Amino acid sequence: MKTMSIKPENVCSREMILDIDDDNRIVSAKVIGGCMGNLQGICKLIEGLKADEVVKRLQGIKCRGSRTGETSCPDQLAKGLANL
């Protein structure tokens, strides 16, 4: 198992910490900063999924609250996982 830290850009969250097993499946996820209720929900929903499935589901989601309006915390999570 490996632990991955993602530093999102242009969003409210500051760090995303994921434990990923040898099969690239998300074992646990935690987000520091951001809209905690929503992000805790997303973390619970992605647990047990393979990283590529999470990327496919979350990439491209936009948030008007982001600095650019062109990304979101879920999108930043997908971008970080795409680099696996």
N, C-alpha and C positions, 0 to 999 in steps of 0.2 A: 504494500500500500504506500502511496505517496501523498504528501500534503502539498497543495498548490495555493499560492497567494496571487490574487489578481488585484491590481491597482487600477480601478476604473477611472475614466477621464470624462469630464464635463457633466457629471451627475452628482447627486447628493451623497451617495455612499462613498466611503473612503477605502474600504478593503473588502475583498471576498475571499474566504478561506474554505477550501474544499479538500476533503479526503477522498481519494480516488483509488479503487482497487486495481489489481493487475489486468483486469478485463476492461479498463476505462469506464467503470461504473461508479457513479457518485455514491459514496457511502454516507457522507454527511456534508452539510454546507452551512456556512454562517456568514452574515454580512454585517459589517460595522458601518454605522451611519445610515442615512437614507430614511425612507418611509418604513419603519420597522414592522408594522403589521403586515403590509404587503410583501416585504422581503422575507419575513419569516415564513409566510405562506408559500412563496416561490421555493424557498429552501426545502420545505417539507415535500412539495410536489416533485422536485427533481431527484430526491433521494431514491436510489434504486435504478435510475435511468442511466443508460450509457451516455457518455459525453457527446457523441455525435448526434444523438436524438435530442438532447437539450439544445444544442446549437441549432438544429433544424427548426425546433419549435420557437426559440426565443430571438433568433437573429432578425434584425430589421425593425423591432418594436421601437417606436418613438415616444418621447415624453415631452410635453410642452414645458415641463419644469426643468428640463436639462438646459445647460448653458447655451447649446446650439439649437435645440429643438429637433435635432436629427438623430438622437440616440436615447437610451434609457438604461436603467440598471440591468434589466434583463438582457438588453442588447450588448452591454459591456460584458456581462457574464458569458454570453455566447461568443463574443470576440476572444475573450481569454481562453475559453475551452477549445476554440478552433485551433489554437496553437499547440495542442497536445500532439 
